[in-house]
Structure formats: C-alpha cells, structure tokens
C-alpha cells in the first residue's frame, strides 16, 4: 500500500476533529439565535428543490 493510502484516513480524521471542535459550537449558536424563516420562505425553498429534482429526473429520463 502506498504512503498516501496509509496517511489519508488520519488526515480525514483530523479534518473531522477540526470541524467538531472549532466549527460545530459556532454553528449550533447560529442555529439557535439566527433568523427564522417564515412559512412562505420554506414553501419557496421546497418548491425550488422540487423543481430541481424534476429537472434532474427529466434529464435522466431522456437518455
């Protein structure tokens, strides 16, 4: 096995540890104290997501 295959899992574990230690507490604080979306904003987001899904389905079906 080459050296990158040996080192890569440790690098990935280090990146995950960085996110958990440094970024996760700030993200939790932002979620608790951030602005809340109205029902119209959530509906618009869901409609946009459905449109993207339908477009991807259309692209997959034309082949």
MODELLER restraints for C-alpha pairs under 7 A, 6 or more apart:
rsr = mdl.restraints
at = mdl.atoms
